[in-house]
Amino acid sequence: MELYNNIANVLSKKNINLIVGDMYDFMAIWEEWYRGSVNDFHYYKAQLADGTTCDCERLTMNMPKKVCEDISKLLWTEKTQINLSTQKATKRLWETLNSKENNFTLNFPIFLEKGLGIGNGALVEYKNQNKTIIDYIEGNLFIPYQYTNSYINGMITVSRFTKDTLKGKKIYYTHITYHEFNGEEYTKYNELYQSKIEDELGKEVDFVTMFPDVENPYIVKTKTPYFQIFKPNLANNLDMSSPMGISVFANSIDRFKAIDLKYDSFMNEFELGKKRIVVDSTALKAKVDTTPDGKVRYVQYFDKNDKVYQAISGMENQPAKEIDFKLRAEEHINAINAELNWLSSNIGLGANFYKFDGSSISTKTVKEVMSEHSEAFRTKEHHQIIVDSVICDMVRAICELEGIKTNSITIVHDDSIIEDKDSERISAQQEVGQGLRSKKDYMMNVRGMNEEQAEKALQEIADEKQSNAKMFGFGNETEEE
C-alpha cells in the first residue's frame, strides 16, 4: 500500500489523480485469504501448561479459493465458444487467442478465478513483433484515474523490475503505462522511474533509453478500448465512491474464520483424543536380565518411542492404565457444515451447496445446482453479464489489431450443465414452428452456430427437401429462414 500511495503522490503533481483509497488494503486482505495463509489468523502463539508459549499454525480448508474455483467454473469452461459472423473469421480469432503467447483457453479461467478472489482484473491487447498479445493483469497491478459511474476509461498499469549495480546494490525500476479511452481514441503512454528504495517510485528517467523499440506514445483512432476491466457484479459496500470491484467473498471473512477454527479443532480432536497408555516412569527404563548361560542383558518392556505410552511418576506397582478418549467427530462435522451452509448462501450459491463428510468437501450435483430456479443459477447469470461484456470488448480489440472483419460476436456458454436445457430447446423449436423465431436465429443461439454455419445448414436442409420433392413428386415448398 505504501508504494501505491507514493505513486499517487508523485503523479498528483502531474495533475493525475489516482483512485487509491482503502481498496488496495482490502485487496491485500482478500489475496491473503485466497492464498490460504493469513498472517494474523493462521499463525498464533499458544500458552503451555508451564507458562511458556509456542508458535502454532491453524489448519485451513482454504474455502476462499474453493469458492472462486466453483463460481469461475459456472461462468466459463473449456467448452465455451466465441463465434464471429463467418467460419474463417472465427478460425483466425482462435488462432490469436490460443497462440502460445496468449493461451486463452488456459489463462482466461485462471484470470477469472483470481479476479473473483481479489475483486478486480484487467485485460490489455497490443501488438508486439507483429503478434497480437493479451496481458492478463491482476487487480492490484492497475490503478484507475478516470471513470464515469463504475466504467473505468483511464487507468495505469504498474510493473516492477530490478537491476544490480557494480557495487552489488539494487536499483528498483517502476514501469508505468497509461491507458486512456475517450470514445473516439485510445492512447497508451509509458513512463519509467528508478529508485534505490523498494517502496518508493523515485525519479523519472528516460523511457526510450531502456525501451527504444516501443512506440511512445501510442495513439489510435478507434471506438474500441484496448483494455477491459473485470470485476464481480457486486456493489462495492466497502468504498462506495470507488469504481473498483470487491471480492465475491469480501463480506464472508468471518465465515472463513469460523470454518477454519472448527476445522482446526476437528483435526486436533484426533491428535489430542487418541488413545494413551499410562505407565510409571520407571517402567520405561531398561531392566537387567541374566540369560541361562550367565550373560547379562538389558531388557526394555515398553517401547519408549511409541507415542501411545505416557510415563508419569507415582504409579509404582500399579498396572498400566489405558485412557481412550471419546472423539467428538460428528459434532465437529455438523458444526462445519452449518458454517458452510451460511457461507454458500452468503456468496450466492444457495444453502447446502457444500458438504463436509470428515475427509473431503463435496458439492451438489450439477442438476441440483443449475436448475433455472436455483440461487446458483441466478448468481451465474448475474456475473455472466460482466464476463460477456469483457469478452466482447476484448474480441473487438483483437479483430481491429488483426484486421479481422466480422458483423457479429456470439458467445455460446457451456449450458450442458443446466438441468432444463432440453426444455429450452423444445421451447425454441415451438417458437420456430409458431413463426415467433427464425430458423437462422435458432441455429445461432440454440445450436451455437455462427452466421455462415447457420446459413449453410439451412441451405443444405432446403436443398435436401427440394431434392426429395422432385424424387417423390411432391410440390415445391417455400422455407422461411
Residue pairs with C-beta under 8 A, 6 or more apart in sequence:
1 24
1 25
1 28
2 199
3 199
3 200
3 201
4 18
4 20
4 24
4 143
5 20
6 199
6 200
6 201
7 18
7 143
7 156
7 158
7 174
7 176
7 201
8 17
8 18
8 20
8 143
10 193
10 201
11 17
11 18
11 145
11 156
11 176
12 18
16 145
16 178
17 145
18 143
18 144
18 145
18 156
19 143
19 144
19 145
19 147
19 242
19 243
19 244
20 143
21 239
21 241
21 242
22 238
22 239
23 119
23 238
23 239
23 242
23 244
24 140
26 119
26 238
26 239
26 246
26 247
26 250
27 118
27 119
27 120
27 139
27 140
27 247
28 140
29 38
29 253
30 64
30 117
30 118
30 119
30 247
30 249
30 250
31 117
31 118
31 140
32 38
32 39
33 64
33 117
33 249
33 253
33 256
34 64
34 65
34 68
34 114
34 117
34 118
34 247
35 65
36 42
36 60
36 62
36 64
36 65
37 60
41 58
41 257
41 260
42 57
42 58
42 60
42 260
43 55
43 56
43 57
43 58
44 55
44 56
44 58
45 53
45 54
45 55
45 56
46 53
46 54
46 56
47 53
48 54
58 260
58 261
58 264
59 260
59 263
59 264
59 267
60 260
60 263
60 264
61 259
61 260
61 263
61 336
61 356
61 361
63 255
63 256
63 259
63 340
63 343
64 117
64 249
64 256
65 113
65 117
66 354
66 361
67 116
67 248
67 249
67 252
67 343
67 347
67 349
68 113
68 114
68 116
68 117
68 248
68 249
69 113
70 349
70 353
70 363
71 116
71 248
71 347
71 349
71 379
71 380
71 383
72 109
72 112
72 113
72 116
73 109
74 369
74 370
74 376
74 379
74 380
74 417
75 112
75 380
75 383
75 384
75 387
76 108
76 109
76 112
76 387
76 413
77 109
77 413
77 414
77 417
78 105
78 109
79 414
79 416
80 411
80 412
80 413
80 414
81 410
81 411
81 412
81 448
82 90
82 93
82 94
82 97
82 391
82 395
82 409
82 410
82 411
82 412
83 90
83 409
83 410
83 411
83 412
83 444
83 448
83 449
83 450
84 90
84 93
84 395
84 399
84 404
84 406
84 408
84 409
84 410
84 450
85 406
85 407
85 408
85 450
85 451
85 452
86 406
86 450
86 451
86 452
87 450
87 452
87 453
88 452
89 399
89 404
89 405
89 406
90 450
92 402
92 404
93 395
93 398
93 399
93 402
93 404
96 102
96 132
96 398
96 402
97 104
97 105
97 134
97 398
98 104
98 105
99 131
101 131
101 133
102 132
102 133
102 134
104 134
107 134
107 136
108 136
110 136
111 121
111 123
111 136
111 230
112 121
112 230
112 387
114 121
114 138
114 139
115 121
115 139
115 230
115 231
115 232
116 232
116 247
116 248
117 247
117 248
117 249
118 138
118 139
118 140
118 247
119 139
119 231
119 232
119 244
119 245
119 246
119 247
119 250
120 139
120 140
120 142
120 229
120 230
120 231
120 244
120 245
121 136
121 137
121 138
121 139
121 229
121 230
121 231
122 135
122 137
122 139
122 141
122 142
122 155
122 157
122 227
122 228
122 229
122 230
123 134
123 135
123 136
123 137
123 227
123 228
123 230
123 390
123 394
124 134
124 135
124 137
124 157
124 179
124 226
124 227
125 132
125 133
125 134
125 135
125 226
125 227
125 394
125 397
125 398
125 401
126 132
126 133
126 135
126 188
126 218
126 226
126 401
127 133
127 401
132 398
132 401
132 402
134 394
134 398
135 157
137 157
139 231
139 244
139 245
141 157
141 158
141 159
142 155
142 156
142 157
142 158
143 155
143 156
143 158
144 152
144 154
144 155
144 229
144 243
144 244
145 154
145 155
145 156
146 152
146 153
146 154
146 155
146 180
147 153
147 154
147 243
149 243
150 243
151 243
152 229
152 243
153 180
153 181
153 182
153 183
153 225
154 178
154 179
154 180
154 181
155 178
155 179
155 227
155 229
156 176
156 177
156 178
156 179
157 176
157 177
157 179
158 174
158 175
158 176
159 174
159 175
159 177
160 172
160 173
160 174
160 175
161 173
161 175
162 170
162 171
162 172
162 173
163 170
163 171
163 173
164 170
164 171
165 171
169 196
170 196
170 198
171 194
171 195
171 196
172 194
172 195
172 196
172 197
172 198
172 200
172 202
173 192
173 193
173 194
173 210
174 192
174 193
174 194
174 195
174 201
174 202
175 190
175 191
175 192
176 190
176 191
176 192
176 193
177 188
177 189
177 190
177 191
178 187
178 188
178 189
178 190
178 191
179 186
179 187
179 188
179 225
179 226
179 227
180 186
180 187
180 188
181 187
181 225
181 226
181 227
183 223
184 221
184 222
184 223
185 219
185 220
185 221
185 222
186 219
186 220
186 222
186 224
186 225
186 226
187 217
187 218
187 219
188 217
188 218
188 219
188 226
189 216
189 217
189 218
190 207
190 211
190 214
190 216
190 217
191 204
191 207
192 204
192 205
192 206
192 207
192 210
192 211
193 201
193 202
193 203
193 204
193 205
194 202
194 203
194 205
195 201
195 202
195 203
196 202
207 214
207 216
208 214
208 216
220 226
222 400
224 393
224 396
224 397
224 400
225 393
225 397
226 397
226 401
228 389
228 390
228 393
228 394
228 397
229 390
230 245
230 386
230 387
230 390
231 244
231 245
231 246
231 386
232 245
232 246
232 247
232 248
232 383
232 386
233 382
233 383
233 385
233 386
234 245
234 246
234 248
234 250
236 242
236 244
236 245
236 246
237 246
237 251
238 246
238 250
248 347
248 348
249 256
249 347
251 346
252 343
252 346
252 347
255 339
255 342
255 343
255 346
256 343
258 339
259 336
259 339
259 340
259 343
262 332
262 335
262 336
262 339
263 336
265 332
266 329
266 332
266 333
266 336
266 358
269 327
269 328
269 329
269 332
270 327
270 329
272 325
273 325
273 326
273 327
273 328
274 308
274 325
275 308
275 322
275 323
275 324
275 325
276 308
276 309
276 310
276 322
276 323
276 324
277 308
277 309
277 310
277 320
277 321
277 322
277 323
278 309
278 310
278 311
278 312
278 315
278 320
278 321
278 322
278 323
279 302
279 309
279 310
279 311
279 312
279 315
279 320
279 321
280 311
280 312
280 313
280 314
280 315
280 316
280 318
281 311
281 312
281 313
282 316
283 301
283 302
283 311
283 320
284 300
284 302
284 304
284 309
284 311
286 298
286 299
286 300
287 298
287 299
287 300
287 301
288 296
288 297
288 298
288 299
289 296
289 297
289 298
289 299
290 296
290 297
291 297
302 309
303 309
304 311
315 321
329 358
333 356
333 357
333 358
336 356
337 354
337 355
337 356
340 353
340 354
340 355
340 356
340 361
341 351
341 352
341 354
343 354
344 350
344 351
344 352
344 353
344 354
345 351
345 375
347 379
348 375
348 376
348 378
348 379
348 382
349 369
349 375
349 376
349 379
350 369
350 374
350 375
350 376
352 364
353 363
353 364
353 369
353 376
354 361
354 362
354 363
355 361
355 362
355 363
363 369
364 376
366 417
366 419
367 419
368 374
369 376
369 377
369 417
370 376
370 377
370 380
370 417
370 418
370 419
371 377
371 418
371 419
371 420
372 418
372 419
372 420
377 418
384 413
388 411
391 411
392 409
392 411
395 409
396 409
398 404
399 405
399 406
407 451
408 450
408 451
410 444
410 445
410 448
410 450
412 445
412 448
415 421
415 424
418 424
424 446
425 446
428 437
428 442
428 445
428 446
429 442
431 437
431 442
432 438
432 439
432 442
435 480
438 480
438 481
439 458
439 479
439 480
439 481
440 451
440 454
440 455
440 458
440 481
443 449
443 453
443 454
443 457
443 458
444 450
444 451
444 454
447 454
449 457
455 481
458 479
458 481
461 479
462 479
465 477
465 479
466 476
466 477
468 474
469 475
469 476
469 477
